[in-house]
Amino acid sequence: MSEFDLAVSSPAEAFAVLKEGNARFVQGERLHPNQDADRRSAVAPRQRPFAVLFGCSDSRLAAEIIFDRGLGDLFVVRTAGHVAGPEVLGSIEYGVSVLGAPLVVVLGHDSCGAVTAASEADRDGTAPAGYLGDVVERVMPSVLSARAAGHADIDAFVRTHIQRTVDGLVGRSVLLAAEVAAGRCAVVGLSYRLGEGTVSMVNSHGPVPTAPDNPHE
């Protein structure tokens, strides 16, 4: 039986494990749990991650590293600007309903390139060519919402985009909304600071104890 099977059974416990791992990462005291040959063998027959991590594809946002976790701990889904299409929603639903993860985390970060591109497209009235334009189009509502609320800097746009992504997952997925309503799952938005390595809570749905920490609200 794995460490997760023994210790993590609720959204609040899963969130606490992530916070503790991030604290170790920030302090330079990583334990590198579940990264050895024994763990590899133990999870080969099955997986039971304690959290679904839906994050931006940014190369500096490697979830298992910044939360000090290992094999079989996190079910990771990543797209540029954490834009959520049907494939993303289906993957998250799989992590929750089939694999039994009690926590979904949306992980954004400061100085996000996708959010910056959407901000520049809004300012200049031109969108990038190709499928990159589709990513920008999906981020654009967050930029417009942040501007309408009086914000003008990229990091405020990022936090708005994280919040809207969290709300959108629960609003679009009937399965996820039902799990949250039943108290079996929580969806949490976190903002990562590239320089410091820290995460701060933006918003949440479901039973997690930490209050949002949003300086822009």
C-alpha positions in Angstrom: 0.0 0.0 0.0 1.4 3.4 -0.9 2.0 6.4 1.2 -1.0 8.1 -0.4 -3.3 5.2 0.4 -2.4 5.5 4.0 -2.5 9.2 4.5 -4.6 11.2 2.0 -8.4 10.6 1.8 -9.9 14.1 1.7 -9.5 17.3 -0.3 -8.2 19.2 2.7 -5.5 16.5 3.4 -4.5 16.4 -0.2 -4.1 20.2 -0.3 -2.1 20.1 2.9 0.3 17.6 1.3 0.8 19.9 -1.6 1.4 22.9 0.6 4.0 21.0 2.7 5.8 19.9 -0.4 5.9 23.4 -1.8 7.3 24.7 1.5 10.1 22.1 1.3 10.8 23.1 -2.3 11.0 26.8 -1.4 13.3 26.1 1.6 15.6 23.9 -0.4 14.7 20.9 1.7 13.1 18.5 -0.8 12.6 14.9 0.2 12.1 13.6 -3.3 9.4 11.2 -2.1 8.2 8.3 -4.2 11.0 8.6 -6.8 12.9 5.4 -6.3 12.7 1.9 -7.9 10.5 0.5 -5.2 7.9 3.2 -5.9 8.2 2.6 -9.6 7.4 -1.1 -9.1 4.6 -0.4 -6.6 2.6 1.9 -9.0 3.2 -0.1 -12.2 0.0 -2.2 -11.8 -2.2 0.8 -11.0 -2.3 4.5 -10.2 -4.2 6.3 -7.5 -3.0 10.0 -7.5 -4.1 12.2 -4.7 -4.5 15.3 -6.9 -5.2 16.3 -10.4 -2.9 19.2 -11.4 -4.1 21.3 -14.3 -1.4 23.8 -15.1 0.2 26.0 -17.6 2.6 24.3 -20.0 5.4 26.7 -19.0 8.7 24.8 -18.7 9.3 26.3 -15.3 6.1 24.9 -13.9 7.0 21.2 -13.4 4.4 20.1 -10.8 6.2 17.1 -9.2 9.3 19.3 -8.6 7.6 22.4 -7.1 5.4 20.3 -4.9 8.1 17.8 -4.1 6.2 14.7 -5.1 6.9 11.6 -7.1 5.6 8.8 -9.3 1.9 8.1 -9.0 1.2 11.2 -6.8 -0.2 13.7 -9.3 -2.3 13.3 -12.4 -1.0 16.2 -14.5 -2.8 18.0 -17.4 -1.1 21.0 -18.9 -1.8 23.4 -21.7 -0.5 26.9 -22.6 -2.3 29.4 -20.4 -4.2 26.5 -18.8 -6.9 26.8 -21.4 -9.6 24.1 -20.9 -11.1 22.4 -23.9 -13.1 19.2 -24.0 -9.9 17.0 -23.8 -8.8 18.8 -20.7 -12.3 18.5 -19.0 -12.4 14.8 -19.9 -8.9 14.3 -18.5 -9.8 16.0 -15.2 -13.0 14.1 -14.9 -11.0 10.9 -15.4 -8.6 11.8 -12.7 -11.5 12.5 -10.3 -14.1 9.9 -11.2 -12.0 6.9 -12.3 -8.7 7.4 -10.4 -10.4 8.9 -7.3 -8.4 12.0 -6.8 -10.1 14.2 -4.1 -8.4 17.5 -5.3 -8.1 19.4 -8.5 -5.6 22.3 -8.7 -5.4 24.9 -11.4 -1.9 26.2 -11.4 -1.1 29.5 -13.1 2.0 31.7 -12.7 3.2 35.3 -12.9 4.4 36.7 -16.2 2.4 34.1 -18.1 3.2 34.2 -21.8 -0.3 33.3 -22.9 -1.9 35.9 -20.8 0.7 38.5 -22.0 -0.1 37.6 -25.6 -3.8 38.0 -24.9 -3.2 41.4 -23.3 -1.1 42.6 -26.3 -3.7 41.3 -28.7 -6.4 43.2 -26.9 -4.2 46.4 -26.9 -3.1 46.1 -30.5 -6.3 44.6 -32.0 -4.3 41.8 -33.7 -4.2 38.1 -32.8 -1.3 35.7 -33.4 -1.5 33.4 -36.4 -2.2 29.7 -36.3 -3.5 27.8 -33.4 -1.7 30.1 -31.0 -4.5 32.6 -31.9 -7.0 30.0 -30.5 -5.1 30.0 -27.2 -5.1 33.8 -27.1 -8.8 33.8 -27.9 -9.6 31.5 -25.0 -7.6 33.7 -22.6 -9.0 37.0 -23.8 -12.2 36.9 -21.7 -10.1 36.9 -18.6 -8.1 39.9 -19.7 -11.2 41.8 -20.6 -12.8 40.9 -17.2 -9.7 42.1 -15.4 -9.6 45.3 -17.3 -13.3 45.9 -16.6 -12.5 45.5 -12.9 -9.9 48.3 -13.1 -6.7 46.1 -13.3 -3.9 46.9 -15.7 -1.0 44.6 -14.9 -0.2 41.2 -16.2 -0.2 39.5 -12.8 -3.7 40.8 -12.0 -4.8 39.4 -15.4 -3.2 36.1 -14.4 -5.0 35.8 -11.1 -8.3 36.7 -12.9 -7.6 34.0 -15.5 -6.9 31.4 -12.7 -10.1 32.3 -11.0 -12.2 32.1 -14.1 -10.6 28.8 -15.0 -11.5 27.3 -11.6 -15.0 28.6 -11.9 -15.3 27.4 -15.4 -14.3 23.8 -14.6 -16.9 23.6 -11.9 -19.5 25.4 -14.1 -18.9 23.3 -17.2 -18.4 19.8 -15.7 -21.6 18.3 -14.2 -19.5 15.5 -12.8 -17.0 17.8 -11.1 -19.7 20.0 -9.7 -21.5 17.0 -8.2 -18.3 15.8 -6.6 -17.6 19.2 -5.1 -21.2 19.6 -3.9 -20.9 16.2 -2.2 -17.7 17.2 -0.4 -15.7 14.5 -2.1 -13.6 16.9 -4.2 -12.3 20.4 -4.1 -11.1 22.6 -7.0 -8.4 25.2 -6.0 -6.7 27.9 -8.0 -3.1 28.6 -7.2 -0.7 31.3 -8.5 3.0 30.4 -8.7 5.8 32.9 -8.4 8.6 32.0 -10.7 11.3 33.7 -8.8 10.4 32.7 -5.3 8.9 29.3 -6.0 5.9 30.0 -3.8 2.2 29.4 -4.4 -0.7 31.5 -3.2 -4.4 30.6 -3.2 -6.6 32.6 -5.6 -10.0 30.9 -5.2 -11.6 27.6 -4.5 -14.7 25.4 -4.6 -15.2 22.7 -2.1 -13.9 21.7 1.3 -10.4 23.2 1.7 -9.7 25.3 4.8 -7.4 27.9 3.4 -8.9 31.3 2.6 -8.1 32.9 -0.8 -5.1 35.2 -0.7 -5.7 37.8 -3.5 -4.2 41.2 -3.2 -6.1 42.4 -6.2 -9.5 41.9 -4.7 
